[in-house]
Amino acid sequence: MKDWVDKVLGFVPEYGRVLELGSGYGRDAAYMESRGFEVLRTDAAKGFVDLLRSQGHRAEKLNALTDNFGQSYDLVFAHAVFLHFKPDELKLVLKKVFDCLKPDGLLAFSVKEGEGDGWVDDYLGGPRYFYFWQAPELEKITSECGFSIIDITKRTGTRDNKWLHVS
């Protein structure tokens, strides 16, 4: 995971502005900040936003489907967020991401690789919706929203989950 984040950050200007969608516990944001980047942590879950704020971080509640992202970001980073969106929802979010980036801005995200969709009970204590993606489908939907893909990397994560890291 660190190798992918480092690779992505290599395309971002020094001290660049990062919008992190779905910050959760803030691990990725903390790493990016340790590298000198200015990160706005966001999450749709109020509990995560409250936790991040209690730790002294700037964090905002943001629903990627319904809220405005602001503008002028060098990078939008979304690890394990877009896997909760169906293709039509992802298109909506990708268009919003495109509009909030600087002209040479970058989007980096990860999704679970596979086929189909459904509700999964996992380690977070409740069912969550997942849409499983294939690389050609991601290439098509991202290009329709104005993006050019630099790289799609396949990775096996914990619990043998298959991931696609896109930048």
C-alpha positions as CSV (number, residue, x, y, z in Angstrom):
1,M,0.0,0.0,0.0
2,K,2.8,2.4,0.9
3,D,4.5,1.8,-2.4
4,W,1.3,2.8,-4.3
5,V,0.8,6.0,-2.2
6,D,4.4,7.0,-2.7
7,K,4.1,6.4,-6.4
8,V,0.9,8.6,-6.5
9,L,2.5,11.3,-4.4
10,G,5.4,11.4,-6.9
11,F,3.0,13.0,-9.4
12,V,1.8,15.7,-7.0
13,P,3.6,19.0,-6.6
14,E,5.6,19.4,-3.4
15,Y,3.3,20.6,-0.5
16,G,0.3,20.0,-2.8
17,R,-3.3,20.1,-1.6
18,V,-5.0,16.7,-1.2
19,L,-8.7,16.0,-0.7
20,E,-9.1,12.6,0.9
21,L,-12.5,11.1,0.5
22,G,-13.4,8.5,3.1
23,S,-10.6,9.2,5.6
24,G,-11.8,6.7,8.2
25,Y,-9.2,6.5,11.0
26,G,-6.9,8.9,9.1
27,R,-4.0,6.5,8.4
28,D,-3.4,7.5,4.8
29,A,-3.9,11.3,5.5
30,A,-1.3,11.1,8.3
31,Y,1.2,9.5,6.0
32,M,0.7,12.1,3.3
33,E,1.0,14.9,5.8
34,S,4.3,13.4,7.0
35,R,5.5,13.8,3.5
36,G,4.6,17.5,3.5
37,F,1.2,17.5,1.8
38,E,-1.8,19.5,3.0
39,V,-4.6,17.0,3.5
40,L,-8.3,17.7,4.0
41,R,-9.7,14.7,5.7
42,T,-13.4,13.9,4.9
43,D,-15.8,11.1,5.6
44,A,-19.5,10.4,5.2
45,A,-19.6,8.8,8.7
46,K,-20.0,11.4,11.5
47,G,-18.2,9.0,13.9
48,F,-15.0,9.1,11.9
49,V,-15.2,12.9,11.5
50,D,-15.6,13.3,15.3
51,L,-12.8,10.9,15.9
52,L,-10.4,12.8,13.6
53,R,-11.4,16.1,15.1
54,S,-10.9,14.8,18.6
55,Q,-7.3,13.9,17.6
56,G,-6.8,17.6,16.5
57,H,-7.2,17.1,12.7
58,R,-9.2,19.3,10.4
59,A,-11.9,17.0,9.1
60,E,-15.2,17.6,7.4
61,K,-18.3,15.4,7.0
62,L,-18.7,14.9,3.2
63,N,-21.0,12.6,1.3
64,A,-19.4,12.1,-2.1
65,L,-22.7,11.6,-3.8
66,T,-24.5,14.7,-2.5
67,D,-22.0,17.3,-1.3
68,N,-19.8,19.8,-3.1
69,F,-16.0,19.0,-3.0
70,G,-14.7,22.6,-3.2
71,Q,-11.9,23.2,-5.7
72,S,-8.2,23.6,-6.6
73,Y,-6.9,20.2,-5.3
74,D,-3.7,18.7,-6.6
75,L,-4.9,15.2,-5.7
76,V,-8.1,13.5,-4.7
77,F,-7.4,10.3,-2.9
78,A,-10.0,7.7,-2.2
79,H,-8.8,4.4,-0.8
80,A,-11.6,1.8,-0.4
81,V,-14.4,4.3,-1.0
82,F,-15.5,4.0,-4.6
83,L,-16.2,0.3,-4.2
84,H,-19.4,1.3,-2.4
85,F,-20.8,3.0,-5.5
86,K,-22.7,1.5,-8.5
87,P,-21.4,2.5,-11.9
88,D,-23.9,5.4,-12.4
89,E,-23.1,6.7,-8.9
90,L,-19.3,6.5,-9.5
91,K,-19.8,8.5,-12.7
92,L,-21.5,11.2,-10.8
93,V,-18.6,11.3,-8.2
94,L,-15.9,11.1,-10.9
95,K,-17.4,14.2,-12.6
96,K,-17.3,16.1,-9.3
97,V,-13.7,15.0,-8.7
98,F,-12.7,16.2,-12.2
99,D,-14.3,19.6,-11.5
100,C,-12.5,20.0,-8.1
101,L,-9.0,19.3,-9.4
102,K,-6.5,21.8,-10.6
103,P,-5.8,21.5,-14.4
104,D,-2.9,19.0,-13.8
105,G,-4.6,17.4,-10.8
106,L,-4.6,13.7,-10.1
107,L,-7.2,11.2,-8.9
108,A,-6.0,8.0,-7.1
109,F,-8.4,5.4,-5.8
110,S,-8.7,1.7,-4.9
111,V,-11.6,-0.7,-5.4
112,K,-12.1,-4.4,-4.9
113,E,-11.6,-6.5,-8.0
114,G,-14.2,-9.0,-8.9
115,E,-17.6,-9.3,-10.5
116,G,-21.1,-8.4,-9.4
117,D,-22.2,-6.6,-6.3
118,G,-24.0,-7.1,-3.0
119,W,-24.1,-6.6,0.7
120,V,-21.2,-8.0,2.7
121,D,-20.9,-8.5,6.5
122,D,-17.3,-7.9,7.4
123,Y,-15.1,-6.8,10.2
124,L,-16.7,-3.3,10.7
125,G,-19.7,-4.8,12.5
126,G,-22.4,-4.5,9.9
127,P,-23.4,-5.1,6.3
128,R,-22.0,-2.8,3.7
129,Y,-22.6,-2.6,-0.1
130,F,-19.8,-3.5,-2.5
131,Y,-19.6,-3.2,-6.2
132,F,-16.7,-5.3,-7.6
133,W,-14.8,-3.9,-10.5
134,Q,-12.7,-5.1,-13.5
135,A,-9.9,-3.0,-15.0
136,P,-11.6,-2.5,-18.4
137,E,-14.8,-1.2,-16.8
138,L,-12.8,1.3,-14.7
139,E,-10.8,2.4,-17.8
140,K,-14.1,3.1,-19.6
141,I,-15.9,4.9,-16.9
142,T,-12.9,7.1,-15.9
143,S,-12.2,8.1,-19.5
144,E,-15.9,9.0,-20.0
145,C,-15.5,11.4,-17.1
146,G,-12.4,13.1,-18.6
147,F,-9.6,11.2,-16.9
148,S,-6.5,9.5,-18.4
149,I,-5.3,6.5,-16.5
150,I,-1.6,6.4,-15.6
151,D,-1.7,3.0,-14.1
152,I,-3.9,0.2,-12.7
153,T,-2.1,-2.1,-10.3
154,K,-3.5,-5.3,-9.0
155,R,-2.7,-6.2,-5.4
156,T,-3.8,-8.9,-2.9
157,G,-4.7,-7.4,0.5
158,T,-5.4,-8.8,3.9
159,R,-8.0,-11.6,4.0
160,D,-7.0,-12.4,0.4
161,N,-9.0,-9.5,-1.0
162,K,-8.1,-8.6,-4.6
163,W,-7.7,-4.8,-5.1
164,L,-7.2,-2.5,-8.1
165,H,-5.2,0.7,-7.4
166,V,-5.9,3.3,-10.0
167,S,-4.1,6.5,-10.7
